[in-house]
C-alpha cells in the first residue's frame, strides 16, 4: 500500500516511534497471528530477542514494556495512557503476561534476550518472537524490523512489501516518488503540492473522511499539549530533567494579562513556538499520547510550526473555525507529501540515518506546510523543504541514557524555528534555487550510511557518553 498521510501521522504513545510504537505494533501482529493459527492454547513458553539499537537503548525508550503490551494484544493507536500504566503495573505485580489477551505466561521485561552487538541484515531495529509448546517444539516464530515512524517490516517479506508498494503507487491518480515528479504533477495539473496529496488520498477515502481524520490528528496534537501543561516536576527515567512547559506557559499568559484569553502577543511568537515543541516532547518523554509526525522523537516540530501558522504567520486569515480547519488540512497534506519523499528515497529512522532522518525530516515537512499555507508556489514550497533539511544534514542521534529527553526535547524547538525561517526565506525568493530537495534527500541518505553507528541511537557516542548521567 502506498504511504499516505495517515501513515506518516498516526496516533501512538511515547517515547519513540521506532523503539516503542513499532515494537508494540510488531508484538500485536505476532499475537494476532498466533491467535489465528489455532495454536494459542498449546503455548507453554515465550522468547523475545531484541537486536542492535532496540537492545542498546530499549530500556530508556520503553521498548520492552511496549512489547509486553503488544503481546497482550494492545495496539499503539488505540491504547490510552491510563491503560498502559494499569497493565504494566499488573504485569510487574503478578510476573505474568496475558498472551494475546487470554493465555497466562510467567514473563516480564527481565526475560527478554538483549543482543545490542548483533545487527540483523535488514535494519538495526530487529526483534524476533518465538513461542513453543511444553515439549519445546516451536509453534510460531517471526522476526520484524521497526524501520522508523512506527512502520514495521517482516523478515522475508521486504521484497514483497516493496513490490506491493510499487503496485499501489501505480494505482494512485497522481503518483510521485521524487520532488521532481511531484513538481511535474503540480505543473501539469495546475495544483498545489497539498492538492496533489489530497487527490491521491481521495483514491482510498472520501473528502469528508480525509478532512475529519486530519482535524482529529491535530486535535490529538492539541490535547497532547494541554495534558503536558498540567504536569509538574521531573520527567521519568533518572536524568532528573525538569519539565519546563508549564512554567513557560504561565509566564507567557502573564504577558497577555491585559488582553482577552486568546490573545498572543506577536513579539513572543518564538517563545510560543518553543513552548508547543517542548510541551509535546515532554509529554512524549513521559510515555503519553502523541502523534508520530513523522516520528515520536520529532513529534513537536509540526504542531509547533502549525501553531505559528494559526496564530502568528503574517497575512494569514483564520478569523473563523472554517478558516482554521482549512489551514490545518492544507498544512498537514503538504507536510505529508514531503514526508513521502523521505520515506521513499531515504529514511525517517534515527537508528538508520541519525537524527537528521527524524528531526531533519520533520523540520523539512513543517517548512513545506508553512510555505504552502502562506501562499507559496510549489517551487517555493519545495525550496522551503530543501532549506530546512540542508541545515539539518549530519544531525546525530545520541540520546543521553537512551532516553528521548536530552538533546531530543530542545532539538524539536530549534528545528521548528529552522522550519519557520526556511519557509520565510523560500517565500522571499521566486522558487528558483541551486540545490534541489531530491539532491538533499539523497545526501541525507548517504550521510546516514556513512555515519558511525555510535551516533545512530545506540547511546555509544556523542552526548550519550560525554555527559555524566547523574
Secondary structure, DSSP 8 states (H G I E B T S, - for coil): ----HHHHEEEEESS-IIIIIHHHHHHHHHHHHHHHHT-GGG--EEEEEEEHHHHHHHHHHTHHHHHHHHHTT--TTT--HHHHHHHHHHHHHH-EEEETTTEEEE--GGGSEEETT---SS-SSEEEEEEE-TT--EEEEEEEEEEETTEEEETT-HHHHHHHHHHHHHHSTT--SSHHHHHHHHHHHT--HHHHHHHHHTTTS-HHHHHHHHHHHHHHHHHHHHHHHT--SB-TTSS--B--HHHHHHHHHHHTTTS-TT---GGGHHHHHHHHHHHHHHHHHTT-EEEEES-STTHHHHHHHHHHHHHT-TT----SHHHHHHHHHHHHHHHHHHHHHHHHHS---HHHH-GGGTHHHHHHHHHHHHHHHTT--HHHHHHHHHHHHHTTTT--B--GGG-S-TTHHHHHHHHHHHHHHHHHHHHTS-S--SS-HHHHHHHHHHHHHHS-GGGBSSSSSTHHHHS---
